[in-house]
Amino acid sequence: MSAEEIDHVTAADKIMEDLFDHDRAIQAGDEAPDFDLPVAGGGRTSLRSVCGNGPVVISFYRGHWCPFCSLEIAALAQVHGELERQGGTLLAISPQPEDSALKARREYGIDFPLLVDREARVCEAYGLVCELPEGVRQMSLDAGFEPIARTGLSQWAIPVPATYVVGQDREVRYSFLDTNYRNRLDPAELGKILSRMRSPAETGEPI
């Protein structure tokens, strides 16, 4: 990146940090809002329908255009099998178009559902929507960013990346979100979190 581009990114990071309202975002201890979304490649999935099977890990990501999101999705694919062995279900949600989600699925060999939230209504329900600052909009478009498909919401709306672990009662048992999109929860920690949810009395550790 050029020095000018780095300056734009640095300024945009500060704007998002200052403007994002953490108090509106779903956090550990809250009830996870239900959703019913199309799955890239066919079908639909709701939170209510999968919660009955065990804990649910929900990853909100910006899209395949974001290299940090791509790294995270690829890492989640590597731990997916372990999460299933722990009795968990993994879902990833993004406002990106279905074809972008399918491209990510092929590229990283993903076999967990990538849910398409094109109108960003689920992202909004979780309090994760923020606006992409003007200084990085063209760079994002050049990288493949596609505006959301809803009137009445800024076309530059994107989700703050976040990871939630939701119990069978739909209570959020663990949450991680950061306006600095470079910072993500290490997917290797998810197996440990699910293990503690199964037997907190035995481990003596907080979830």
N, C-alpha and C positions, 0 to 999 in steps of 0.2 A: 504494500500500500504506500501511496505517496504521503508526504508529511501533511499535505492538506486533507487527505482522506482520513488520516489518523486523527487530526484535529476535529473533523466532523464527527467521527465515531465517539471520541472522548466527550465532546459536548452533548451528543445525543444520549450517551449513558447517564450523564448528570441530569438531563431533563427528565428522563424516564424515572430515575431514582426519586427526584423531587416531586413529581406529579402523581406517581402511583399511590393509591390509597390502600395500604396494607390492612386497615381495619375492615374494609369491605370484602376482603378475600376470605374464602373458606379456610379454616385452620383446624388443627387437631382439637377434638372435642365438639366440633360442630356436626350437624347432620349433613351428610353429602346429598346435594340436590339430585333427584332422579333425572335420567335422560333416556331418550330413545333415538338412536342415530343410525344412519346407514353405515354398513361396513364396506370398505373399499373391496370390490370384487364380488359383492352381492350379499344380500341379507341385511338384517338389522339386529342391534343389540341394545338392551336397556340395562341400567344399573340394577334395577329391582330384580330382573330375571337372573342375573348372575350372582347376586349377593347370597342367594339361598344355598349356593354351592360352597361357600367359604369366603375368606377375605379377598378383596379386589384391590389390585394396584392400578391406579390411573395415572398415566403420564400425559400431561398437556404439553404440546410442543408447537413451535411456530410453523414448521413446514420443512419439506425436503430442500428448499432453497437455502436454509440456514445450516452452515457446516457443523455448528455445535449441536444442533438438533439431530443431524445425520449421525454424528458420532454417538450420541446418546441412544438413538434408536438401534444402532448396530450393537451397542453394548447390552441393551435390554434383550436383544435377540439371543445373546450368548447366555444370559441367565434365565431365560424363559423356562427352560426345562426344569431347573431347580425350583423355581417358583411353583410350577405345577406339582412337583413332588411334595412341596410343602402345603398343598391344598389350595393354592392361590390362583386367581385369574388375572391375567395382565391385559389391560386395554390402553391404547394410545389414541389421543384425540387431538385433532388439528383442524383449523379452518381451510387448509389447503384443498385444492380440487382433487377429485378421486384419481385422476390420471397421475398426479404427482405422488399420491400415496401408493399407488400400484407400482410406480417406478421404484420407490424406496423398498417396497416389499420384495421386488425382484432382485434389486441390487444387494440387499443385505440378508436375503433368505429368511425373511420374517414369516413366522407362522402363528403370530397372535394378531387379534383384530386391530386394524387401523381404522378408526371411526372418523367420518367426515362431517365436520361441524361448519359447513360453508357459510352459514349466517352468523356464526360465532355466538349463538344463543346459549350454548352450554358453557363456553368460556366466560360469557357475561354472567351467567348464573353463579359461577364459582368466584366471581369478582376478580377475574384475571385479565380483563381487557385493558389495554393501554394503547396509546397512539404512537405510531412510529414517527419520530421527530423529522422535521423537514430536511435536515442536513444529510440524512442517510437514506432518503426515499429513493433517489435515482440509483444508488448503489444496490439497494434491495431489489428494485425492479430488474436491474441488470443481472442479478443473481438468480432471478426466477420467481420472486415474490409476486403473487396475484392477489389483488384486493378481494375482500370478502364480498359475498353475494347477498347483500341486504341493504335496503334503503333505510334511512333514519339512523345509521351508525357510520361513523367516519370510515371511508374506504381504506384508510391507513391503520385501522384497528388491528392489533395483533395480540395474542395471549402472552402473558408473562409465563415462561416455562415453569411448570410445577409438577410435583409428584405427591400423590396421596395414597395412603393405605387405608382402606375402608373395611370395617367389620361387617359381619352378617346382619347386624342391626342398623347398618348404614351410618354408624358413627365413624367419623374420621379418627383413626387411631394414630396416624402419623402424617405430618405434612412438611413439605419442603418447597419453598418458592423464593426466588431471588430476581430482582429486576436486572441484575447483571447476568445476562443470558449465557455468559461463559461458565457460570457456576451451576453445576448440576449435582444431584444426589448420586453418589457412587452406586450403580446398580447392584454391586456385590453386597451392599448393606441390606437390600430388600429381603434376601433370604433370612438374615438374622432377625429382622423385624417380624417376619411371619412366624419364625420359630418362637419368639418371645410371646407372640399373640396366642400361640397354641398352648404354652405352658408357662405363663408369667410367674406362677407360684413356685415352680421348680427352679427357674433361673434367678429369681429374686431381683431382676433388672426391670427398670421402667421401660415401657414401650416407646 
